[in-house]
Structure formats: C-alpha cells, structure tokens
Amino acid sequence: MHEILNKNLFFVKEHVGFFKAANNFDIMDPETQETILHCREPNLGGFTKLFRFTDYKRMTPFHVEIQLPDGGTIIHVKRGISIFLSSVEVFDENHEKIGGFKQKLFSLGGKFDVLGPDDEVLCSLKGKWTGWEFTFIHEGREFAKVSKKWAGLGKELFTSADNYILEIKDDVPKDHPIRALIMAAVMCIDLVLKE
C-alpha cells in the first residue's frame, strides 16, 4: 500500500464537463490544496461511453484507476455490467485483489458491505437517506466518513455538488489494507449511488 493512503483527510473534487462520459476526480490535501492523487477512467469503451448518456448509466461497467500525480496507479476499482445490485472488485498496484464491495438490497441512503480479499465483511458503508453523508462502520465502531459538509481549511474549495471530504479516523492503523478499500469506496459512492 502506498504511504499517501496513510493520510486521514482527503478532498475529492470531480472534474466538471459538458457531455462527459468518463468519471474523473482529483484528490487533494485539504490543508495544502495540493493534488495528491488522480482518479481516471482511461480505457472507456465506445458502447460504455454511449450508454453513459442514457438512463442506463448506473448499469455501465467501470474501471477507475487511482493514480499518483506522476501516473503510477496504486488502486484499480472495477465493476462489470450491473443489472440490479453492484459488485465491485478492488486491486492494488500489482493487480492483486485486496477486496471489494457488495451493494445491499433495500437500504435507505445506500449501503455496501466492504469485503476483504476472501470476501469476508470488514465493515459496512452506510448512507443517510436525508443527505449526502456516508459512514464506514463495523460493530458500532466508525472507521471513516464521507461528507459534503466540512468546516475545515478546505471549506472554500466546495464549489459544486460533486465535491466532498473523506475523513479516516486516527485509530485506523497506518498501512492497513482497509485504507485502500475506503479510498476505493469513495469512487463507488459516486459511480453507483449518486450518478
């Protein structure tokens, strides 16, 4: 796992574009406003691009690469065609599976199980139906939170509805694989639940 994932606070900013098929994000350090990661869909196929402009957008496959500014990919987030519920796989820089997500049925606000490499449940990602806030939780313990509301140094960066903050709790161990899964899950929130 790359050391950049040991940070506890990330600002996620979506690229805005007219007639944009690919999902592209920059991940910044809210304190320095420096871009520390890029999230890109570099190999979007023609049919997928076409369906991204239809009501079937949520069903289209994706392969998001989370990259360092120099272009080195540290996380791959992949999903095939999704008819009903999404199942997403997450791979490290060596294309080894580190886990994934399974969307839960009948959840207000959205819910995923965050899975380890052997499909064991590590935690759940739960959304609030009343607003844009998601929490990573297991047995009452909160690991991280994704929100549009944040009163920190990066507050002035919030210029559109597609920007948000990821805050990983201090007690989540450094270099723990769940940090990479939490970062990957942020892309799933936007691509699966909020598109």
Beta strands, then each sheet from edge to edge (+ up, - down):
strand 1: 9-14
strand 2: 25-28
strand 3: 35-40
strand 4: 62-67
strand 5: 73-79
strand 6: 87-92
strand 7: 97-103
strand 8: 111-115
strand 9: 121-127
strand 10: 133-138
strand 11: 141-147
strand 12: 163-168
sheet 1: 1+ 2- 3+ 4- 5+ 6- 7+ 8- 9+ 10- 11+ 12- 1+
end
